Amino acid sequence: MLDTLLAAFGPGNELTRAQVLDLFGGDETLATAMISFIISEGFIADKGDKLQRQAKATSFLLNGGFTGKASVSNSPSWPAWDQEAFLKKNTELQNETLRLQRTLRDKESEFSVMSQKAASASFYQKAFYASIILLALLISWIIWLLSHN
């Protein structure tokens, strides 16, 4: 839309207020916002009832305008890599891989120890409950014997 506005000036390099409003379908708020932005960029100058396109706007449009500026800024910029940089980065990544593999082995070992401890605790817990039950049965049997004598 901004490029269309700059191109609308044509060879005369001037637009009237009515022409600008016509470009924006009569939407004065949108037209004012667009004009204010283009003036702040220095592409047009406000000359009272008319807007005058600056020379800088023509060369800007020839270089793609706002659309070209947006597509250039969206393209990824890749760093300049040489073989030494690749080798260094590769070594760093290999070292990081080894460090993470070591961490993984350590965590697996910790998990294994914790699993064994949990299994052991479960066994001792069951043995404790069994001994409590056995003790309760023994006490009940002793009380029964004493009460029947």
KEZA-800269 format. One record per residue: x negated, y negated, z of N, C-alpha, C in turn; residue in three letters. Coordinates in steps of 0.001 Angstrom, whole numbers, padded with zeros to 6 digits, always signed. Atoms other than C-alpha are relative to their C-alpha. Layout:
XYZXYZXYZALA;...
END
This chain:
-000821+001182+000000+000000+000000+000000-000878-001265+000000MET;+000903+001148-000024-002893-002369+000761-000663-000199-001362LEU;+000602+000092+001333-004551-001558-002569+001004-000549-001005ASP;-001049+000490+000902-001245-002194-004360+000168-001500+000164THR;-000117+001441-000255-001012-005593-002707-001159-000761-000635LEU;+001154+000687+000600-004542-006532-003763+000060+000027-001526LEU;-000085-000108+001463-003915-005294-007317+001123-000863-000566ALA;-001152+000773+000470-000627-007238-007542-000370-001436-000369ALA;+000395+001368+000313-002517-010530-007763-000219-000176-001494PHE;+000213+000068+001449-003408-009736-011357-001066-001006-000361GLY;+001057+000913+000463-005518-012110-013442+000103-001405+000599PRO;-000171+001344-000539-004061-015244-011812-000605-000199+001371GLY;+000580+000045-001345-005513-014409-008382+000854-000753+001011ASN;-000892+000654-000956-002462-015994-006711+001341+000720+000025GLU;-001350-000532-000171+000821-014690-005316+000791-000968+000857LEU;-000869+000843-000821+003773-016632-003962+000612+000856+001105THR;-000663-000687-001112+005646-015765-000775+001113+000912-000520ARG;-001099-000798+000563+008601-014503-002828-000538+001263-000676ALA;+000587-001167+000662+006354-012190-004875-000469+001042+001034GLN;+000478-000910-001046+004830-010730-001711+001182+000724+000638VAL;-001185-000627-000595+008256-010123-000144+000617+001020-000950LEU;-000529-000936+001000+009378-008471-003393-000812+001301+000001ASP;+000858-001192-000052+006383-006075-003170+000362+000918+001167LEU;-000307-000772-001203+007465-004982+000304+001503+000213+000176PHE;-001442-000262-000045+011163-004632-000541+000734-000919+000953GLY;-000651+000971-000869+012046-007742+001453-000320+000170+001480GLY;+000357-000239-001402+010543-006366+004696-001067-001010+000421ASP;+000904+001104-000350+009040-009567+006074-000997+000391+001089GLU;+000883-000426-001084+007564-007910+009188-001173+000806-000551THR;+001050-000822+000606+005654-005330+007163-000912-000862-000867LEU;+000786+000874+000869+004553-007954+004633-000944-000869+000822ALA;+000826+000857-000858+003275-010243+007408-001160+000787+000605THR;+001056-000825-000595+001337-007406+009051-001075+000333-001030ALA;+000961-000354+001051-000284-006335+005775-000823-001214-000421MET;+000697+001231+000404-001133-009905+004761-000992-000427+001084ILE;+000895+000387-001102-002607-010652+008207-001252+000862+000007SER;+001149-000891+000021-004836-007594+007977-000936-000325-001166PHE;+000841+000267+001178-006045-008396+004457-000704-001352+000123ILE;+000655+001295-000243-006733-011997+005450-001159+000187+000978ILE;+001064-000217-000990-008742-010777+008477-001201+000719-000620SER;+001097-000678+000698-010811-008584+006120-000706-000931-001001GLU;+000621+000981+000894-011549-011667+003990+000273+000241-001478GLY;-000305-000285+001405-009941-010353+000788+000919-001038-000626PHE;-000857+001070+000521-007362-013121+000465-000065-001194+000944ILE;-000047+001221-000810-006974-016680+001692+001404-000562-000072ALA;-001334+000595-000071-003756-018394+002790-000108-001449-000439ASP;+000018+001376+000532-003184-021568+000735+001394-000610+000082LYS;-001347+000567-000175+000176-022677+002150+001061+000956-000520GLY;-001056-000841+000577+002949-021284-000058-000549+001150-000836ASP;+000603-001026+000852+000516-019150-002038-001145+000692+000729LYS;+001163-000749-000471-002032-016479-001271-000966+000095-001158LEU;+001009-000037+001058-005280-016549-003205-000957+001159+000263GLN;+000910-001143-000130-007341-013408-003835-001433-000501-000140ARG;+001416+000352+000014-011058-013771-003103-000748+000926-000959GLN;+000796-000789+000944-013764-012476-005462-000392+001346+000609ALA;+000385-001223-000709-014758-009898-002870+001065+001097-000149LYS;-001095-000968+000121-011318-008231-003256-000071+000752-001325ALA;+000086-000643+001319-011855-007510-006961-001054+001092+000003THR;+001058-001014-000032-015152-005703-006412+000381+001128+000956SER;-000454-001023-000946-013603-003890-003434+000953+000978-000683PHE;-000936-000865+000728-010780-002580-005649-000723+000857-001035LEU;+000760-000770+000994-013265-001527-008350-000763+001156+000641LEU;+000712-001059-000726-015085+000562-005712+000943+000963+000726ASN;-000945-000954-000576-011917+002437-004748+000959-000594+001001GLY;-000908+000653-000932-010277-000039-002391+000079+000717+001332GLY;-000190-000631-001309-008865+001134+000913+000110+001514-000134PHE;-000122-001444+000220-008047+004552-000532-001375+000628-000140THR;+001361-000510+000164-011660+005091-001599-000780-000071+001299GLY;+000677+000157-001300-012905+003789+001747+000426+001099+000959LYS;-000500-001056-000892-010684+006298+003590-000547+001357-000402ALA;+000485-001322+000412-011783+009258+001479-001494+000147+000254SER;+001434-000063-000290-015465+008378+001916-000227+000228+001491VAL;+000203-000146-001441-015098+008085+005694+000463+001362+000511SER;-000476-001314-000424-013267+011430+005877-000927+001125-000429ASN;+000885-001069+000449-015974+013368+004052-001058+000249+001069SER;+000973-000296-001056-018315+015175+006432-001396-000444-000391PRO;+001384+000380+000265-021803+013864+006749-000892+001091+000567SER;+000870-001095-000400-024412+016603+006889-001397-000538+000275TRP;+001354+000461-000292-027761+016047+008535-000988+000576-001015PRO;+001045-000484+000902-030858+016390+006444-000796+001072+000733ALA;+000686-001124-000638-032287+019814+007320-001161+000426-000872TRP;+001116-000604+000717-035655+021156+006374-000238+001381+000610ASP;+000216-001371-000455-037040+024643+006891-000413+000047+001473GLN;+000443+000018-001399-038721+023722+010173+001181-000207+000951GLU;-001176+000249-000835-035454+022375+011565+000884+001245+000073ALA;-000779-001243+000006-033637+025555+010491-000636+001049+000909PHE;+000691-000990-000829-036281+027738+012143+000142-000335+001487LEU;-000137+000433-001389-036126+025692+015341+001417+000272+000510LYS;-001391-000218-000388-032323+025820+015439+000281+001501+000121LYS;-000175-001441-000040-032403+029567+014684-000594+000574+001290ASN;+000640-000468-001234-034828+030150+017571+000840-000386+001218THR;-000845+000450-001104-032646+028094+019905+001250+000876+000117GLU;-001206-000824-000017-029584+030101+018899-000300+001433+000432LEU;+000385-001344-000436-031405+033411+019342-000242+000029+001510GLN;+000228+000078-001445-032549+032337+022814+001315-000103+000758ASN;-001318+000138-000628-029000+031299+023674+000745+001345-000028GLU;-000634-001316+000108-027726+034687+022427-000572+000956+001037THR;+000636-000873-000989-030246+036539+024595+000428-000368+001420LEU;-000423+000463-001323-029336+034415+027621+001437+000443+000285ARG;-001395-000388-000194-025637+035100+027116+000155+001518+000129LEU;-000036-001460-000124-026255+038845+026625-000460+000422+001398GLN;+000484-000304-001341-028239+038922+029883+001078-000340+001040ARG;-001075+000395-000910-025441+037047+031661+001139+001016-000052THR;-001052-000995+000154-022912+039511+030257-000359+001308+000708LEU;+000443-001226-000686-024953+042508+031476+000071-000169+001513ARG;-000046+000261-001435-025279+040923+034926+001440+000031+000515ASP;-001408+000037-000422-021533+040296+035126+000613+001396-000062LYS;-000499-001377+000084-020781+043853+033957-000517+000822+001179GLU;+000582-000701-001138-023125+045169+036645+000722-000392+001291SER;-000740+000475-001172-021423+043000+039284+001396+000604+000031GLU;-001342-000567+000082-018050+044248+038078-000017+001473+000384PHE;+000132-001421-000316-019207+047871+038310-000173+000198+001507SER;+000223-000095-001450-020466+047360+041882+001290-000319+000748VAL;-001261+000382-000656-017202+045629+042844+001032+001110-000153MET;-000944-001099+000211-015179+048483+041311-000318+001163+000933SER;+000396-001076-000909-017181+051023+043312+000361-000344+001442GLN;-000346+000429-001354-016698+049014+046499+001508+000083+000223LYS;-001457-000054-000125-012965+048768+045824+000464+001449+000137ALA;-000363-001417-000083-012732+052534+045257-000370+000552+001378ALA;+000464-000443-001318-014722+053149+048438+000924-000533+001088SER;-000884+000604-000989-012544+050763+050428+001357+000693-000019ALA;-001275-000699+000117-009430+052495+049116-000074+001368+000665SER;+000182-001304-000635-010799+055880+050217+000002-000135+001518PHE;+000070+000193-001456-011637+054588+053710+001347-000435+000571TYR;-001312+000433-000455-008246+052930+053979+000933+001210+000109GLN;-000844-001201-000035-006485+056220+053128-000427+000928+001146LYS;+000493-000836-001093-008715+058122+055580+000427-000580+001347ALA;-000416+000652-001242-007921+055574+058305+001488+000248+000259PHE;-001439-000232-000165-004146+055873+057715+000289+001463+000329TYR;-000199-001424-000282-004402+059682+057684-000364+000305+001450ALA;+000395-000262-001396-006250+059654+061025+001004-000607+000967SER;-001023+000620-000848-003653+057287+062534+001236+000898+000047ILE;-001168-000890+000046-000872+059598+061375-000283+001270+000810ILE;+000379-001206-000744-002720+062625+062746-000005-000271+001506LEU;+000017+000375-001416-003290+060838+066069+001423-000154+000530LEU;-001395+000177-000412+000413+059892+066231+000678+001349+000153ALA;-000574-001339-000115+001396+063504+065571-000536+000721+001237LEU;+000620-000634-001165-001046+064739+068241+000599-000538+001293LEU;-000594+000605-001198+000308+062282+070816+001448+000459+000154ILE;-001393-000476-000055+003881+063239+069917+000058+001446+000480SER;+000025-001415-000389+003022+066947+070333-000338+000132+001488TRP;+000366-000032-001426+001354+066282+073727+001177-000445+000839ILE;-001176+000472-000750+004395+064317+074913+001077+001063+000001ILE;-001017-001059+000071+006666+067130+073745-000361+001143+000948TRP;+000443-001075-000896+004571+069700+075608+000215-000389+001458LEU;-000148+000455-001374+004602+067628+078797+001464-000078+000417LEU;-001424+000131-000332+008329+067060+078635+000687+001371+000116SER;-000626-001303-000051+009108+070810+078234-000617+000893+001082HIS;+000581-000786-001103+007066+071999+081178+000738-000206+001234ASN;
END
